[in-house]
Amino acid sequence: MLLSWAKQKQKTKNKIKEVAFDLIKLYAERRTKEGFQFSPDTYLQDELEASFIYEDTPDQLKATNDIKSRYGISTANGSIDLWGL
């Protein structure tokens, strides 16, 4: 049975509201949980990165530095949203 346009439109609106509510709930739960702070790179990390046989392109180097700097900075409550890449 085919739904009329109005019924389909209302069904879609309801689903969008449900997904939005779920996202709001998820982010509220994340704000209450303690995050994880990564430690600074050690000499072992530097050695591992230096052992790669290919040099990073400027874009790859920028991406690596952006990610490292992002995880070196915590949010106001000290947590890091690992899903927010």
C-alpha positions in Angstrom: 0.0 0.0 0.0 1.4 3.3 -1.0 1.4 6.1 1.5 0.1 9.4 0.4 2.6 12.3 0.2 1.2 13.9 3.4 1.5 10.6 5.4 5.0 10.0 4.1 6.0 13.6 4.9 4.7 13.3 8.5 6.3 9.9 8.9 9.7 11.4 7.8 9.3 14.4 10.2 8.6 12.1 13.1 11.7 10.0 12.3 13.8 13.1 12.0 12.6 14.3 15.5 13.3 10.9 16.9 16.9 10.9 15.5 17.4 14.5 16.8 16.2 13.5 20.3 18.5 10.5 20.3 21.5 12.7 19.3 20.7 15.3 22.0 20.4 12.5 24.6 23.7 10.9 23.4 25.6 14.2 23.6 24.2 14.9 27.1 25.4 11.5 28.2 28.9 12.2 26.8 29.1 15.5 28.7 28.7 13.7 32.0 31.4 11.1 31.4 35.0 11.6 32.1 37.2 11.6 29.0 40.7 10.3 28.2 43.7 12.6 28.0 46.5 11.2 25.8 50.0 11.6 27.0 52.6 13.6 25.0 54.6 11.7 22.4 57.6 9.9 23.8 60.9 9.1 22.2 59.4 5.7 21.2 56.7 7.4 19.3 59.2 9.6 17.6 61.4 6.6 16.7 58.4 4.7 15.3 57.4 7.7 13.1 61.0 8.1 11.9 61.2 4.4 11.0 58.7 4.7 8.2 60.4 4.5 4.8 58.4 7.2 3.1 58.3 10.9 4.0 54.9 12.4 4.8 53.5 14.7 2.2 52.8 18.3 3.5 49.0 17.4 3.7 49.8 14.2 5.7 52.1 16.1 8.1 49.4 18.7 8.6 46.7 16.1 9.3 49.0 14.3 11.8 49.8 17.6 13.6 46.2 18.7 13.6 45.1 15.4 15.2 47.8 15.5 17.8 47.1 19.1 18.7 43.4 18.4 18.9 43.9 15.5 21.4 46.4 17.5 23.4 43.7 20.0 24.2 40.9 19.0 26.4 37.4 20.4 26.6 36.1 22.6 29.4 35.2 19.5 31.6 38.5 17.7 30.8 37.0 15.2 28.4 37.8 14.6 24.8 35.1 13.6 22.3 36.8 10.8 20.4 33.9 10.6 18.0 34.3 14.3 17.0 37.1 13.8 14.4 
